[in-house]
């Protein structure tokens, strides 16, 4: 007896149903966003809540109206079944209870034999001993067949009626209640009339039992039977695929906002349809809650239809490494603010630059000479960024980027070289949006260690392994100590600079409109016009957008400001009102700076203003652009002070740029005066106590240059450029003491130096000279 009791207690398998479920994705409000067919080809959705009340009632009325009275088997039902079978001379009813049907489903619908019936009855008793009636109804609803490859109430509700089971009408609930008894009835053909009769008969019973009033009953009779299977929602297919790859459980309760996901998807679809006229076929966007890092919208690509699969729309661009374009510039700016190597509005050089064989250019192919650093960032100028990176150090910058959360920078920094800051490395939209959100959190909060972490897309009230998943994600970023990451002050200054970027299609006065929201944002365009980026952040939301071709094909129209930025701003316009980052005064220090150069004020500066720098940033030297110039007593000419000079002089304060910067700067700044003309009798070779008149633009000092062989087989030429403060000056060029020519006006000359180290010498007509050493490489 004890052995029989023990076998009875241990009879149920664990788990009861060892079947694969369809992976499903829900939003933060429990709305279904998408699902995939299970591994065995069935639509079998995992249960998410209590069984629909209408279906529960309809099922009990149809299958087992004494369900809540019996212990798993119903003797009266057995007697009734035996009598019906005897009358028909064949088995037309088995007298099974809902509990016994659960056991039958659990055992794989084995052949209906007397022995199998006894086993089902015993296991039904065992099931009722362990599970509540509500649990048993849920088990039946989740595993009963509903026609075709549809298993379970939730899948049936979506496939046959296009909505969740909680929204079933009485007619729909009655239809699904009769289907498991004969699942083939749902298919078109003669079966439809049988299904209609069964459904209507069940509705009649429900009416007779007063579950339906008269109006509800007659309205239910008018509802049509289900047609062909309906597609399940497909609002976030790329996130669903990602979640399936990253999670072992089929139910993913996400942080997504279903309404925002739909709007982001529609917006991206509409714009990519427009961009496709120029053969730009793909797009992606990611929207985060800035403070928490929760993913609110995840559009990995525009939807992949059968005819559009060749466009690579099945590719999840959010996790695909792509060239970063200019997206990394803000982090270099912030890092140099912290290190004291840069002031927020310090003038930086924007002149033709060649560093070895690398010749960066601005997107506009023009040069401004000198520009405040924050404006250079806002205008995304390439040359200032490259020159800043050379000062900061490539490997040092690469290490910082990895610590911030760019997980795809796996090579040593020197492998990327100076192009790193212009798109020489690949990043993902996931990392980009994450790190920009981290930059915003750093400006908002005191602690650096909690600012930078990856986004997460699963809700807190999800499965028990949710915390484990977040821990795994956080391991991707090695959080450094606070002094190794950007300071709060540097983060705020960087975001402030990024807020000055003009919006696409608007002039510089957009900020004057009260309706305009302030956003820190950046665009990026990769080399060859293959990737267009835009990412923006506020204290509430961070939005990242990518536009391009998954194949990597470049198009001239693929520019961040013309494509991705337009999408990003429309997405921001759909968001609730946002705020701006409060200035973290405790993490900033006010500094009196020159109003023109942005450097700490010197005794030669005429005007000043107050700028802020990070609290722990080392102080820079005073402004060296403002100088006191000795002038004739009538203030018409400058003079050179010599030992035998007898004429009286006065000193004037002047803002003076180096000759190379001045050459380009004065083209864009008509108020720039530069140096007054030198007194004629002083235009002779000086002993060096005057401001330099000549400057090399290229080659740069001590540069190593490779000159390729031309098509005709001759050795290539090196184009050398110089500037002179006097427009009328004549420059005489010498290579290794050999005269090669003279220039006037535009000082540019071609030379053919052989491999090795050379000295280039410039001499003007007054005898002033300048030397430059460089090396020609025999191999690149």
GUMIMAR-798233 format. One line per 2 residues: for each residue x, y, z of C-alpha. Coordinates in nm, 2 decimals, always signed. Layout:
<sites>
X,Y,Z  ...
</sites>
This chain:
<sites>
+0.00,+0.00,+0.00  +0.28,+0.24,+0.09
+0.45,+0.16,-0.25  +0.13,+0.24,-0.44
+0.09,+0.57,-0.25  +0.45,+0.66,-0.32
+0.41,+0.59,-0.69  +0.09,+0.80,-0.69
+0.27,+1.09,-0.53  +0.56,+1.08,-0.78
+0.36,+1.00,-1.09  +0.35,+1.35,-1.24
+0.64,+1.45,-1.46  +0.84,+1.76,-1.40
+0.78,+1.97,-1.59  +0.42,+1.87,-1.68
+0.47,+1.99,-2.04  +0.81,+1.95,-2.19
+0.74,+2.14,-2.51  +0.90,+2.44,-2.68
+0.71,+2.77,-2.66  +0.70,+3.06,-2.90
+0.93,+3.34,-2.80  +0.71,+3.64,-2.73
+0.79,+4.01,-2.66  +0.56,+4.23,-2.46
+0.59,+4.60,-2.39  +0.60,+4.77,-2.05
+0.21,+4.77,-2.03  +0.18,+4.40,-2.12
+0.09,+4.46,-2.49  +0.22,+4.20,-2.74
+0.48,+4.34,-2.97  +0.58,+4.02,-3.15
+0.63,+3.65,-3.15  +0.81,+3.37,-3.33
+0.69,+3.02,-3.41  +0.82,+2.76,-3.16
+1.10,+2.52,-3.24  +0.85,+2.24,-3.33
+0.67,+2.47,-3.58  +0.37,+2.55,-3.35
+0.23,+2.88,-3.24  +0.24,+2.81,-2.87
+0.25,+3.13,-2.66  +0.34,+3.11,-2.29
+0.07,+3.22,-2.05  +0.10,+3.57,-1.92
-0.19,+3.60,-1.68  -0.53,+3.47,-1.56
-0.74,+3.29,-1.81  -1.01,+3.49,-1.98
-1.33,+3.47,-1.78  -1.56,+3.43,-2.08
-1.36,+3.15,-2.22  -1.34,+2.98,-1.88
-1.72,+2.98,-1.85  -1.77,+2.87,-2.21
-1.53,+2.59,-2.18  -1.68,+2.45,-1.86
-2.04,+2.47,-2.00  -1.92,+2.29,-2.32
-1.68,+2.04,-2.17  -1.72,+1.99,-1.80
-2.00,+2.19,-1.62  -1.92,+2.01,-1.29
-1.55,+2.10,-1.31  -1.55,+2.28,-0.97
-1.74,+1.99,-0.81  -1.54,+1.67,-0.89
-1.19,+1.57,-0.78  -1.05,+1.52,-1.13
-1.28,+1.25,-1.26  -1.66,+1.27,-1.29
-1.85,+0.94,-1.24  -2.17,+1.09,-1.37
-1.99,+1.19,-1.69  -1.86,+0.83,-1.73
-2.21,+0.69,-1.69  -2.35,+0.94,-1.94
-2.07,+0.85,-2.19  -2.13,+0.48,-2.15
-2.50,+0.52,-2.22  -2.43,+0.74,-2.53
-2.18,+0.49,-2.66  -2.42,+0.20,-2.61
-2.69,+0.38,-2.80  -2.47,+0.47,-3.10
-2.29,+0.13,-3.10  -1.95,+0.31,-3.11
-1.74,+0.55,-2.89  -1.89,+0.90,-2.93
-1.80,+1.03,-2.58  -1.52,+0.95,-2.34
-1.66,+1.12,-2.03  -1.33,+1.30,-1.98
-1.31,+1.60,-1.75  -1.10,+1.90,-1.83
-0.85,+1.77,-1.58  -0.83,+1.44,-1.77
-0.79,+1.63,-2.10  -0.49,+1.81,-1.94
-0.34,+1.47,-1.86  -0.41,+1.35,-2.21
-0.24,+1.66,-2.36  +0.05,+1.62,-2.12
+0.10,+1.25,-2.23  +0.10,+1.35,-2.60
-0.25,+1.24,-2.70  -0.19,+0.87,-2.69
-0.43,+0.61,-2.84  -0.76,+0.59,-2.66
-0.75,+0.25,-2.49  -0.91,+0.13,-2.17
-0.58,+0.11,-2.00  -0.49,+0.47,-2.11
-0.82,+0.59,-1.98  -0.75,+0.44,-1.64
-0.40,+0.60,-1.63  -0.55,+0.93,-1.73
-0.81,+0.90,-1.45  -0.54,+0.82,-1.19
-0.32,+1.11,-1.30  -0.61,+1.34,-1.31
-0.67,+1.27,-0.94  -0.30,+1.33,-0.88
-0.31,+1.65,-1.07  -0.61,+1.78,-0.87
-0.42,+1.70,-0.55  -0.12,+1.92,-0.65
-0.28,+2.20,-0.86  -0.57,+2.43,-0.80
-0.87,+2.44,-1.03  -0.76,+2.77,-1.17
-0.41,+2.63,-1.25  -0.56,+2.33,-1.43
-0.78,+2.56,-1.64  -0.46,+2.76,-1.72
-0.27,+2.44,-1.82  -0.55,+2.34,-2.05
-0.58,+2.68,-2.21  -0.21,+2.70,-2.27
-0.18,+2.35,-2.44  -0.51,+2.27,-2.61
-0.50,+2.25,-2.99  -0.70,+2.52,-3.18
-0.65,+2.41,-3.54  -0.36,+2.40,-3.77
-0.03,+2.47,-3.59  -0.21,+2.69,-3.33
-0.18,+2.56,-2.97  -0.31,+2.74,-2.66
-0.57,+3.01,-2.60  -0.34,+3.31,-2.64
-0.20,+3.19,-2.97  -0.55,+3.10,-3.09
-0.69,+3.44,-3.00  -0.42,+3.62,-3.20
-0.41,+3.39,-3.49  -0.79,+3.36,-3.54
-0.91,+3.70,-3.41  -0.61,+3.93,-3.41
-0.61,+4.04,-3.05  -0.52,+3.92,-2.70
-0.73,+3.66,-2.52  -0.83,+3.91,-2.26
-1.03,+4.09,-2.53  -1.23,+3.80,-2.65
-1.60,+3.85,-2.71  -1.86,+3.59,-2.61
-1.89,+3.47,-2.97  -1.51,+3.44,-3.00
-1.48,+3.27,-2.66  -1.75,+3.02,-2.76
-1.58,+2.95,-3.09  -1.25,+2.87,-2.92
-1.42,+2.67,-2.65  -1.55,+2.42,-2.90
-1.24,+2.40,-3.12  -1.01,+2.17,-2.90
-1.28,+1.91,-2.93  -1.24,+1.91,-3.31
-0.96,+2.15,-3.41  -1.01,+2.08,-3.79
-1.34,+2.27,-3.78  -1.17,+2.60,-3.81
-1.05,+2.54,-4.16  -1.25,+2.66,-4.46
-1.49,+2.42,-4.63  -1.79,+2.21,-4.52
-1.66,+2.21,-4.16  -1.76,+2.58,-4.13
-2.13,+2.49,-4.09  -2.05,+2.23,-3.82
-1.84,+2.49,-3.64  -2.12,+2.74,-3.67
-2.38,+2.50,-3.52  -2.15,+2.41,-3.23
-2.07,+2.77,-3.15  -2.43,+2.88,-3.17
-2.55,+2.59,-2.96  -2.30,+2.68,-2.69
-2.41,+3.04,-2.71  -2.77,+2.91,-2.66
-2.66,+2.73,-2.35  -2.48,+3.03,-2.21
-2.79,+3.24,-2.27  -3.01,+2.98,-2.10
-2.78,+2.97,-1.80  -2.81,+3.36,-1.80
-2.44,+3.43,-1.86  -2.56,+3.64,-2.15
-2.85,+3.87,-2.17  -3.08,+3.87,-2.47
-2.91,+4.16,-2.65  -2.57,+4.01,-2.60
-2.69,+3.67,-2.72  -2.84,+3.80,-3.04
-2.54,+4.02,-3.11  -2.30,+3.72,-3.05
-2.50,+3.51,-3.30  -2.43,+3.78,-3.57
-2.05,+3.77,-3.53  -1.88,+3.59,-3.82
-1.66,+3.29,-3.78  -1.28,+3.34,-3.80
-1.12,+3.36,-4.14  -0.77,+3.28,-4.25
-0.50,+3.30,-3.98  -0.41,+3.65,-3.89
-0.04,+3.76,-3.86  +0.08,+3.83,-3.50
+0.20,+4.18,-3.42  +0.54,+4.26,-3.56
+0.64,+4.58,-3.39  +0.99,+4.50,-3.28
+1.11,+4.19,-3.48  +1.48,+4.27,-3.44
+1.47,+4.31,-3.07  +1.27,+3.99,-3.04
+1.54,+3.81,-3.24  +1.81,+3.97,-3.02
+1.62,+3.87,-2.70  +1.58,+3.51,-2.82
+1.96,+3.49,-2.88  +2.04,+3.64,-2.54
+1.77,+3.47,-2.32  +1.68,+3.11,-2.25
+1.31,+3.18,-2.15  +1.05,+3.25,-2.42
+0.86,+3.53,-2.24  +1.03,+3.87,-2.27
+0.86,+4.15,-2.08  +1.04,+4.45,-2.21
+1.08,+4.81,-2.11  +0.95,+4.92,-2.45
+0.67,+5.17,-2.48  +0.44,+5.01,-2.74
+0.29,+5.34,-2.86  +0.64,+5.50,-2.89
+0.77,+5.19,-3.07  +0.49,+5.22,-3.32
+0.55,+5.59,-3.38  +0.93,+5.54,-3.42
+0.87,+5.25,-3.66  +0.62,+5.45,-3.87
+0.85,+5.76,-3.87  +1.15,+5.56,-3.98
+0.95,+5.37,-4.24  +0.83,+5.69,-4.39
+1.17,+5.86,-4.41  +1.34,+5.55,-4.55
+1.07,+5.53,-4.82  +1.17,+5.88,-4.91
+1.54,+5.82,-4.89  +1.50,+5.50,-5.11
+1.45,+5.73,-5.41  +1.83,+5.79,-5.38
+1.90,+5.42,-5.32  +1.92,+5.45,-4.94
+1.73,+5.15,-4.82  +1.79,+5.10,-4.45
+1.75,+5.28,-4.12  +1.75,+5.21,-3.74
+1.67,+5.41,-3.43  +1.70,+5.35,-3.05
+1.53,+5.56,-2.79  +1.64,+5.54,-2.42
+1.52,+5.67,-2.09  +1.83,+5.88,-2.01
+1.82,+5.84,-1.64  +1.75,+5.46,-1.62
+1.89,+5.34,-1.95  +1.57,+5.16,-2.03
+1.50,+5.10,-2.40  +1.18,+5.27,-2.49
+1.19,+5.20,-2.86  +1.41,+4.96,-3.06
+1.38,+4.97,-3.44  +1.66,+4.76,-3.57
+1.57,+4.82,-3.93  +1.28,+4.90,-4.15
+1.06,+4.60,-4.19  +1.18,+4.31,-4.40
+0.91,+4.20,-4.65  +0.96,+3.92,-4.90
+1.03,+4.16,-5.18  +1.27,+4.37,-4.97
+1.49,+4.10,-4.82  +1.75,+4.18,-5.08
+1.80,+4.52,-4.92  +1.93,+4.36,-4.60
+1.63,+4.47,-4.39  +1.65,+4.16,-4.18
+1.99,+4.29,-4.04  +1.97,+4.44,-3.69
+2.16,+4.76,-3.75  +2.15,+4.85,-3.38
+2.40,+4.58,-3.30  +2.60,+4.60,-3.62
+2.94,+4.77,-3.61  +2.96,+5.07,-3.85
+3.20,+5.35,-3.90  +3.15,+5.62,-3.64
+3.20,+5.93,-3.85  +3.24,+6.23,-3.61
+3.04,+6.08,-3.32  +3.35,+6.05,-3.10
+3.46,+6.41,-3.11  +3.26,+6.52,-2.80
+3.44,+6.27,-2.58  +3.78,+6.40,-2.69
+3.66,+6.75,-2.62  +3.54,+6.66,-2.27
+3.85,+6.46,-2.19  +4.08,+6.75,-2.29
+3.87,+6.99,-2.07  +3.94,+6.76,-1.78
+4.31,+6.73,-1.85  +4.35,+7.10,-1.88
+4.48,+7.07,-2.24  +4.18,+7.27,-2.37
+3.96,+7.55,-2.25  +3.59,+7.54,-2.35
+3.61,+7.83,-2.60  +3.99,+7.84,-2.65
+4.09,+7.92,-3.01  +4.21,+7.61,-3.19
+4.38,+7.60,-3.53  +4.18,+7.52,-3.85
+4.44,+7.53,-4.12  +4.55,+7.28,-4.39
+4.72,+7.01,-4.20  +4.94,+6.71,-4.30
+5.06,+6.47,-4.04  +5.30,+6.23,-4.21
+5.10,+6.10,-4.50  +4.77,+6.18,-4.34
+4.59,+6.48,-4.47  +4.26,+6.54,-4.30
+4.01,+6.78,-4.45  +3.70,+6.95,-4.32
+3.37,+6.84,-4.47  +3.33,+7.18,-4.64
+3.68,+7.17,-4.79  +3.74,+7.51,-4.64
+3.95,+7.65,-4.34  +3.86,+7.91,-4.08
+4.21,+7.97,-3.96  +4.12,+7.97,-3.59
+3.79,+7.90,-3.41  +3.67,+7.85,-3.05
+3.69,+7.49,-2.95  +3.32,+7.47,-2.85
+3.22,+7.60,-3.19  +3.46,+7.37,-3.37
+3.28,+7.08,-3.19  +2.94,+7.22,-3.27
+3.03,+7.26,-3.64  +3.21,+6.92,-3.63
+3.53,+7.05,-3.79  +3.77,+6.77,-3.87
+4.10,+6.94,-3.86  +4.07,+7.09,-3.51
+3.96,+6.74,-3.39  +4.26,+6.57,-3.55
+4.51,+6.83,-3.41  +4.35,+6.79,-3.06
+4.38,+6.41,-3.08  +4.75,+6.44,-3.17
+4.79,+6.64,-2.85  +4.58,+6.41,-2.64
+4.72,+6.08,-2.77  +4.54,+5.81,-2.98
+4.60,+5.52,-2.74  +4.50,+5.73,-2.44
+4.18,+5.83,-2.62  +4.10,+5.47,-2.73
+4.13,+5.35,-2.37  +3.89,+5.62,-2.25
+3.64,+5.52,-2.52  +3.65,+5.16,-2.42
+3.60,+5.25,-2.05  +3.30,+5.47,-2.14
+3.13,+5.17,-2.31  +3.24,+5.14,-2.68
+3.27,+4.76,-2.69  +3.38,+4.73,-3.05
+3.72,+4.91,-3.01  +3.92,+4.59,-2.95
+4.24,+4.69,-3.13  +4.53,+4.88,-2.98
+4.49,+5.26,-3.01  +4.78,+5.30,-3.25
+4.62,+5.07,-3.50  +4.34,+5.33,-3.54
+4.57,+5.63,-3.56  +4.45,+5.98,-3.59
+4.15,+5.89,-3.81  +4.00,+5.73,-3.49
+3.82,+6.06,-3.42  +3.68,+6.09,-3.77
+3.54,+5.75,-3.82  +3.84,+5.53,-3.82
+3.68,+5.28,-3.58  +3.35,+5.09,-3.59
+3.08,+5.14,-3.33  +2.72,+5.02,-3.29
+2.41,+5.23,-3.25  +2.35,+5.05,-2.92
+2.69,+5.16,-2.78  +2.66,+5.51,-2.93
+2.32,+5.59,-2.78  +2.43,+5.43,-2.45
+2.74,+5.64,-2.41  +2.57,+5.96,-2.50
+2.30,+5.87,-2.24  +2.59,+5.81,-2.00
+2.73,+6.15,-2.08  +2.40,+6.30,-1.99
+2.38,+6.10,-1.67  +2.73,+6.22,-1.58
+2.62,+6.58,-1.61  +2.31,+6.51,-1.40
+2.46,+6.30,-1.12  +2.76,+6.32,-0.88
+2.90,+5.97,-0.92  +3.09,+5.87,-1.22
+3.08,+5.50,-1.15  +2.71,+5.48,-1.20
+2.69,+5.71,-1.51  +2.81,+5.48,-1.79
+2.64,+5.15,-1.83  +2.47,+4.96,-2.12
+2.10,+5.00,-2.19  +1.86,+4.73,-2.09
+1.54,+4.62,-2.25  +1.38,+4.38,-1.99
+1.15,+4.51,-1.73  +1.24,+4.50,-1.36
+0.94,+4.28,-1.27  +1.04,+4.03,-1.53
+1.18,+3.68,-1.46  +1.42,+3.61,-1.18
+1.71,+3.61,-1.41  +1.66,+3.98,-1.50
+1.92,+4.09,-1.25  +2.16,+3.83,-1.38
+2.12,+3.97,-1.73  +2.18,+4.32,-1.62
+2.50,+4.21,-1.44  +2.62,+4.03,-1.76
+2.55,+4.35,-1.96  +2.74,+4.56,-1.71
+3.05,+4.34,-1.74  +3.08,+4.46,-2.09
+3.20,+4.79,-1.95  +3.49,+4.80,-1.71
+3.38,+5.09,-1.49  +3.69,+5.29,-1.40
+3.75,+5.50,-1.10  +3.61,+5.85,-1.10
+3.93,+6.03,-1.19  +3.96,+5.82,-1.51
+3.62,+5.91,-1.65  +3.48,+6.24,-1.76
+3.41,+6.48,-1.47  +3.06,+6.61,-1.42
+3.18,+6.96,-1.51  +3.34,+6.84,-1.84
+3.02,+6.64,-1.92  +2.81,+6.95,-1.87
+3.04,+7.18,-2.08  +3.04,+6.92,-2.36
+2.66,+6.89,-2.37  +2.64,+7.27,-2.36
+2.87,+7.29,-2.67  +2.66,+7.03,-2.84
+2.34,+7.23,-2.79  +2.48,+7.50,-3.02
+2.45,+7.28,-3.33  +2.21,+7.43,-3.58
+1.91,+7.21,-3.66  +1.85,+7.08,-4.02
+1.64,+7.32,-4.22  +1.66,+7.60,-3.96
+1.88,+7.90,-3.92  +2.08,+7.99,-3.61
+1.79,+8.17,-3.45  +1.59,+7.85,-3.37
+1.67,+7.89,-3.00  +1.48,+8.21,-2.98
+1.15,+8.03,-3.02  +0.99,+7.93,-2.68
+0.85,+7.62,-2.83  +1.20,+7.49,-2.93
+1.34,+7.23,-2.69  +1.71,+7.24,-2.61
+1.89,+6.92,-2.70  +2.26,+6.82,-2.70
+2.31,+6.65,-3.03  +2.57,+6.54,-3.28
+2.57,+6.41,-3.63  +2.82,+6.18,-3.81
+2.90,+6.09,-4.17  +3.14,+5.80,-4.24
+3.40,+5.81,-4.51  +3.25,+5.73,-4.85
+2.91,+5.84,-4.74  +2.82,+5.49,-4.61
+2.67,+5.58,-4.27  +2.47,+5.88,-4.16
+2.43,+5.92,-3.78  +2.25,+6.15,-3.54
+2.23,+6.12,-3.16  +2.07,+6.36,-2.92
+2.02,+6.37,-2.55  +1.82,+6.55,-2.28
+1.78,+6.47,-1.91  +1.47,+6.27,-2.01
+1.55,+6.09,-2.34  +1.84,+5.99,-2.56
+1.77,+5.91,-2.93  +2.01,+5.76,-3.17
+1.94,+5.72,-3.54  +2.14,+5.55,-3.83
+2.05,+5.58,-4.20  +2.23,+5.40,-4.48
+2.26,+5.07,-4.66  +2.31,+4.75,-4.47
+2.53,+4.64,-4.76  +2.77,+4.93,-4.70
+2.70,+5.09,-5.03  +2.77,+5.47,-5.01
+2.55,+5.74,-5.15  +2.63,+6.11,-5.18
+2.30,+6.19,-5.01  +2.40,+5.99,-4.70
+2.50,+6.28,-4.47  +2.41,+6.29,-4.10
+2.27,+6.64,-4.11  +2.05,+6.57,-4.41
+1.90,+6.23,-4.32  +1.96,+6.09,-3.97
+1.92,+6.43,-3.80  +1.59,+6.50,-3.97
+1.46,+6.17,-3.84  +1.60,+6.23,-3.49
+1.43,+6.57,-3.46  +1.10,+6.44,-3.57
+1.13,+6.17,-3.30  +1.21,+6.43,-3.04
+0.91,+6.64,-3.15  +0.69,+6.34,-3.07
+0.83,+6.31,-2.71  +0.68,+6.48,-2.41
+0.83,+6.81,-2.30  +1.20,+6.79,-2.20
+1.42,+7.00,-1.97  +1.78,+7.10,-1.97
+2.08,+7.00,-1.76  +2.13,+7.23,-1.46
+2.48,+7.38,-1.43  +2.68,+7.18,-1.17
+2.84,+7.48,-1.00  +3.01,+7.27,-0.74
+3.20,+7.09,-1.02  +3.30,+7.40,-1.22
+3.53,+7.69,-1.15  +3.48,+8.04,-1.30
+3.78,+8.17,-1.49  +3.83,+8.52,-1.64
+3.93,+8.46,-2.00  +4.02,+8.67,-2.30
+3.70,+8.76,-2.48  +3.86,+8.67,-2.81
+4.10,+8.38,-2.75  +3.91,+8.20,-2.47
+4.24,+8.16,-2.27  +4.30,+8.30,-1.92
+4.33,+8.67,-1.95  +4.67,+8.84,-1.97
+4.77,+9.20,-1.92  +4.76,+9.25,-2.30
+4.39,+9.15,-2.34  +4.15,+9.43,-2.39
+3.83,+9.26,-2.31  +3.74,+8.96,-2.09
+3.45,+8.74,-1.99  +3.38,+8.46,-1.74
+3.40,+8.10,-1.86  +3.38,+7.78,-1.66
+3.62,+7.49,-1.65  +3.61,+7.16,-1.47
+3.69,+7.19,-1.10  +4.01,+6.98,-1.10
+4.13,+7.08,-1.45  +4.49,+7.23,-1.44
+4.50,+7.60,-1.53  +4.64,+7.69,-1.87
+4.89,+7.97,-1.94  +4.76,+8.32,-2.00
+4.65,+8.44,-2.35  +4.94,+8.46,-2.59
+4.74,+8.59,-2.89  +4.71,+8.93,-2.74
+5.04,+9.13,-2.74  +5.16,+9.48,-2.69
+5.30,+9.62,-3.01  +5.55,+9.92,-3.01
+5.41,+10.19,-3.24  +5.52,+10.52,-3.38
+5.40,+10.82,-3.17  +5.13,+10.89,-3.43
+5.01,+10.52,-3.40  +5.03,+10.46,-3.78
+5.32,+10.21,-3.79  +5.47,+9.95,-3.57
+5.84,+9.96,-3.51  +6.11,+9.72,-3.40
+6.29,+9.82,-3.09  +6.67,+9.83,-3.13
+6.95,+9.95,-2.90  +7.02,+10.26,-3.10
+6.66,+10.36,-3.15  +6.59,+10.72,-3.04
+6.23,+10.79,-3.17  +5.96,+10.78,-2.90
+5.72,+10.49,-2.91  +5.38,+10.40,-2.77
+5.24,+10.05,-2.71  +4.91,+9.93,-2.84
+4.73,+9.60,-2.75  +4.65,+9.38,-3.05
+4.50,+9.04,-3.11  +4.75,+8.87,-3.34
+4.72,+8.52,-3.48  +5.02,+8.32,-3.62
+5.06,+8.38,-4.00  +4.91,+8.05,-4.11
+4.60,+8.09,-3.90  +4.58,+8.46,-3.99
+4.58,+8.39,-4.36  +4.25,+8.20,-4.34
+4.10,+8.37,-4.03  +4.09,+8.72,-4.19
+3.88,+8.59,-4.48  +3.59,+8.51,-4.25
+3.64,+8.78,-3.99  +3.64,+9.12,-4.16
+3.69,+9.31,-3.83  +4.03,+9.13,-3.77
+4.31,+9.39,-3.79  +4.62,+9.19,-3.73
+4.95,+9.37,-3.71  +4.98,+9.74,-3.82
+5.22,+9.79,-4.11  +5.59,+9.80,-4.02
+5.76,+10.14,-4.04  +5.93,+10.13,-4.39
+6.28,+10.19,-4.26  +6.24,+9.89,-4.02
+6.15,+9.65,-4.29  +6.49,+9.48,-4.27
+6.61,+9.16,-4.13  +6.54,+9.17,-3.76
+6.71,+8.99,-3.47  +6.39,+8.80,-3.38
+6.23,+9.05,-3.14  +5.94,+9.11,-3.37
+5.63,+8.91,-3.43  +5.69,+8.63,-3.69
+5.60,+8.73,-4.05  +5.63,+8.39,-4.22
+5.47,+8.05,-4.15  +5.47,+7.71,-4.30
+5.13,+7.55,-4.37  +5.28,+7.22,-4.49
+5.49,+7.02,-4.45  +5.46,+7.01,-4.08
+5.77,+7.02,-3.86  +5.95,+6.68,-3.84
+5.68,+6.51,-4.05  +5.74,+6.18,-4.23
+5.59,+6.18,-4.58  +5.55,+5.91,-4.84
+5.51,+6.04,-5.20  +5.37,+5.78,-5.44
+5.50,+5.73,-5.79  +5.28,+5.90,-6.06
+5.11,+5.71,-6.34  +5.38,+5.79,-6.59
+5.64,+5.63,-6.36  +5.80,+5.95,-6.25
+5.85,+6.03,-5.88  +5.56,+6.22,-5.73
+5.56,+6.58,-5.62  +5.52,+6.73,-5.28
+5.31,+7.05,-5.26  +5.44,+7.29,-5.00
+5.24,+7.59,-4.88  +5.34,+7.89,-4.67
+5.19,+8.23,-4.57  +5.32,+8.58,-4.51
+5.15,+8.86,-4.32  +5.22,+9.10,-4.60
+5.01,+9.03,-4.91  +5.27,+9.18,-5.13
+5.56,+8.98,-4.99  +5.78,+8.77,-5.21
+5.90,+8.43,-5.08  +6.22,+8.26,-5.20
+6.22,+7.88,-5.16  +6.53,+7.67,-5.10
+6.55,+7.29,-5.06  +6.87,+7.18,-4.89
+7.04,+7.51,-4.98  +6.93,+7.47,-5.35
+6.70,+7.75,-5.48  +6.38,+7.61,-5.63
+6.17,+7.91,-5.70  +5.98,+8.22,-5.57
+5.61,+8.29,-5.50  +5.40,+8.60,-5.45
+5.04,+8.63,-5.33  +4.96,+8.26,-5.31
+5.27,+8.09,-5.16  +5.26,+7.74,-5.29
+5.52,+7.54,-5.48  +5.58,+7.18,-5.60
+5.91,+7.00,-5.52  +6.05,+6.65,-5.59
+6.26,+6.56,-5.29  +6.42,+6.21,-5.28
+6.40,+5.97,-4.98  +6.57,+6.10,-4.67
+6.57,+6.41,-4.44  +6.55,+6.75,-4.60
+6.55,+7.12,-4.49  +6.31,+7.36,-4.66
+6.40,+7.73,-4.62  +6.19,+8.04,-4.69
+6.34,+8.39,-4.72  +6.14,+8.71,-4.79
+6.27,+9.02,-4.96  +6.35,+9.18,-4.62
+6.58,+8.89,-4.53  +6.35,+8.72,-4.28
+6.38,+8.35,-4.30  +6.22,+8.03,-4.17
+6.34,+7.67,-4.18  +6.14,+7.34,-4.18
+6.28,+6.99,-4.15  +6.09,+6.69,-4.29
+6.16,+6.33,-4.40  +6.06,+6.16,-4.73
+5.99,+5.79,-4.68  +6.09,+5.53,-4.94
+5.79,+5.31,-4.85  +5.45,+5.39,-4.70
</sites>
